[in-house]
Amino acid sequence: MSLKAKLEAIIYAAETPITLEHLVQLVKDSVIAEGAADDAEVKSRVRASLEDLAADYGTAEHGIEVRQVAGGYRMSTKPEQHDMVRAFAKSLKPPIRLSLPALETLAVIAYKQPVTVPEISEIRGVDSSGVIATLLDRKLITTAGRKAVIGRPILYKTTKEFLLRFGLKDVTELPSMEEFEKLVAESFQSDLLPLEGTDQARDSAPEAVAAEESAAVAREEDEDGDLASVQQHASGENDPAA
């Protein structure tokens, strides 16, 4: 079996991106047996085979590609096949989705990291503490120490899971803010579930919440008025014969 075939099999079987160093350790003995003089040559051969493998999958005949993600190599679908794969995924089970407030908060953290909750809330214009808990639960963000200011607020940054979910080598591959906003808008229109929870509803639609609260107050006033009429009638206050 060729070195390229071995690397292809390993990358395909790996559940997470596998690093160059790990690949070298796995195939080192066989490469040395084929004539490699030292570790440097083994690494050079592995890197060259990886480049050839990526070039092979880069042709139009393949719907997947070999690329670097989160510090390692993995197989993933090509961007032009994402719609097809998304349709397939939806046919299997409901996907895990983020609300628009969660996506906004994640974007702020990704572009401004490390950043504190007060800084995030100031940028978004609303309290973001509840959304932070959701992103922590999804392991998309993690803590990054405390900021050296009064109160020492916790700093947050994105995680390796974030890179995996979005197929990024590192945060330098993040799209521009304009591209990200367009992506979020398209996703929100076509894919996102209704916002989860009262706090998120208030976070994203304050006008609707205010209107609902006003309607609730009006209903309570009407009910109080009706109750007063009933009480007056029962006591005979409006009965001419009383």
N, C-alpha and C positions, 0 to 999 in steps of 0.2 A: 504494500500500500504506500502510495506517495505521501510526502510530508503534507502537501496541500490537502489531501483527502483526510488525513488524520486531524488536521486543524479544523476542517469543515465539520467533521463528526463531533469533535469536542464542543465547538461553538454552538452547534445545533442542540446538543444535549444539555448544555449549561442553562440553568434557570435564571441566572443573573449574568451580566457582562463579565467576561473572564479576561483578566489582565494579560499583557504580553509576558510578564515574568512567570505567571502561573502556567501559561502555555509552554514556555521554554522548559520549565521543570518537568512537565508531563512528557515531552517528546525528546528530552535531552539525550537519553541513552540511545534511542534509535538513530538520532541524527549523528551522534558520535560514531556509532557503528557503521554509518554510511560514509565516514571519512572526515567529519568535522574535527579540526585540530584542537579547539578550545571552546570555552564558554562564549567568548565574543563571537566566534564564527557560528556557533549554534544560534545565538540570538539574531545574528544577521540573516541566516537562512530562514528562520521562523518569520522574521519581519518581511522578508522578500516574498515568502509564500503567502502571507496574509495579504499583501498588496495584490498578488496575482489572483487570489481568491476573491477579493473585493472587486477587482476588474472583471472577473468572470460573471459575477452576479450583477454587475453594473450594466450589462447589456439589456436590451429591450425584451429579450426572451424570458427574463425572470421577473416575477412579481415581488420577490424579496431581495434584500441586499445585506451585505456584511458591512457594518459601520462601527465606529467608536462611540460608545455611550457611557457616560459616568465613569470614565477611566479604564474601560475595558472594551472587548469586542462582543458583539451580539448580532443575531439575525433579526431583521425586522422588515415589515412590509414597506414597500416604496410609497412615497407620498401620493402618487397618482392612483394607488390602489386603496387608499384609506376609505373612500366612500363605500366600496364593495365590502371591505372588511367590517366597517361599521354596521352595514346592513346585516351582515352575517351575525355579528355579535348581538345585535338587537333581537335577532330571531331566536337566540338561545335563552337569554334571560335579561331582565332589566339591568342596564349598566349602572355603575355607581357614578353619581353626578354631583356637581357642586352648584350651589345657588349662586346667583349673580353677586351678592355681597361677599360670598366666600372667594369667588374668582377675583373680585376687585381687591380684596385684602391680600390674597396670594400674589397678585401682580405688584402691589406696593412693596411687599416684603422682598420679592424677587429682584426688583430694580433698585431698592433702597437699602438692602441688607448690609449689616445688621441694623435693625430698627426696633423701636419700642412701640407699645400699644398706643400711648398718647400721640406719638408722631404719626402712626397709621391713622388714628382717628382724626387728627388735624387735616391730613391730606384728603381723606374721604368725606369729612364733614359730618360723620356720625360715629357713635360709639362702636368700636370693633372688637371689644373684649369677648363677646359671645362667639363671634366667628373664629377667633383665634383658637378656642377650645376645639372647634370642629376640625380645623386644619391640623392641630396637634394629634387628634384622634386618628386622622387619616395618614399621619406620619409624613405629611408634605412639608412641614416646618418643624424646627426644633429650637431650643434655647441656645443662646450664644453668649452667656455671661450676663453681666449687669453694666449699665452705662454709668460712667463716673460723674454723676450729677446728683443733686439733692434728691433723696428718695431712692436712688439706685434702681431705676426701673429695669425690668428684664429685657434683654435684647433677643430678637428672633431672626432666624435665617432659614433658607430652604435646605432640604435634605437630599441625600442621594436618591431617595424614593421619588422626589420631585423630578430629578433628572431622568429617572427611568420612565415615569409616567408621561413626560413630555418629549422623550427621545432626544435629550440634549447631552452633548459631550461634557459641557460645563456651562456655567451661567453666561459666559461670553457669547454663547450661541443664541441667547435670547433675541427674539425679533425686536424691531423698533417698537416704541409705544404705539405708533399709528397702526402697525401691523397687528399688534397684540389686541388693541381695541376692536379692530375689524374682526379678528378671530373670535373674540368674546361675544361680539354682537351677533355674529352668524351662529355661534353655538347656542346662545341664549334663545334665539328665535326658533331654532330647529330641534334642539336636543334637551335643554334643561327642564327639569321637573319644576312644578310650582314651589315657591319658597317654603322651606321647612321651618315651622315654628312661628309663634307670635312675634318674638323679638326680631326675627329676620324680616317678617312682613312689615313691621314698624320701621325697620332699618331702610327698606327699599322703597316704601310707598307711604310717606308720612301724610300726604294729602288724603289718600284713601282712608287711612286710619282716623284722621281728624274728622272726616265726613261721617264715618261710622260712629265715632264717639258722640258727635252732635246729634245724629239720628237716635242713638240710644238715650241721650238726655231728653230729647223731645218725647220719646215713647214713655219714659218714666214720668214726665210731667203730665202727659195725657192720662196715664194710669192713676196718678195721684189725684187729678181732677175728677176722674170717674169715681174713684173711691170716696172722695169728699161728697159728691152728689148722692151716692148710695147711702152714706152715713146720715146726711141731712134728711133724706127721704125716710129713712128708717126711724129717725128721732121725731119726725112730724114737723120739722122746721118749715117745710114747704107745703104743708097740708092746711088749706084754708079752714077746715073744720076743727083743727086742733085748738 
